[in-house]
Amino acid sequence: MPRSEHILACLVMLCGVLIFSAPVNSAMDEKMKNSCVDCHSQLAGNSFVGAKSHDWKGSIHQKHGVTCEKCHSGNPHVSDEKEAHAGVLGSSNPQSLVYYKNIPSTCGKCHGAEFYKFTQSFHYKKLQSEGKGPNCVTCHGSMVTTVLAPDTVEAVCESCHNERIGVFPYIPQKAKAVLLLLRESNALLDADKKLHRLEQGSEKARALREAEAALYSAKLDWHRFDLDTITSHLQDLYNALTKLSEENPHK
């Protein structure tokens, strides 16, 4: 084929690719648009909705594509304000996904294991029956971008568990101590994972997996607020990590 014909053929093929791919790319771009994010991100940061939108930016939810409508309903694919807000209910409406009693089940759509553990807690039963007690937002914030520090956990627990009310007033200090232990155990496991290069299938590799499983169980049971069970899991973690420093784990 002469060079001029070859170049012409390539140009024809390129035009065909551009023509046929344009509608697809356009459709994908349209699908990726989210009017909730586009509009709310332009609101002032000192307004309530604007502040929440700014909190969402950079959060773990944004990174995983969890946008406004997943928790608040609405239609993110239309630009008309009224249509976009169709189905959105205020947080004081018992039918709203973000009504304080409904927040656990809303979060549970993605965080199933944590939600299941929370439903086993006395706190959840109290929340559903009397409307009192913590929900996910209490510890994580409305954008779920935080994990409370031990001192903050103690202060939050004291709002209900104190000498004046008389409901297990020792709980705040115990919760702080267990959370400190949980964080230290997490750091210890991370350090050991970096320190040891373990042969796959070895006794010590299995011990490391046991430690990881124990830590995961401890974190899940935090949502059940069973402090003694959490401590037991962390003891299992420590026992498993001890095997890593043994000369012969069979002895």
PyMOL commands that set and color helices and strands:
alter all, ss='L'
color gray80, all
select helices_A, chain A and resi 3-32+35-40+48-56+60-63+69-72+81-84+103-108+112-119+122-130+136-140+150-158+171-195+203-222+227-244
alter helices_A, ss='H'
color red, helices_A
deselect
rebuild
show_as cartoon
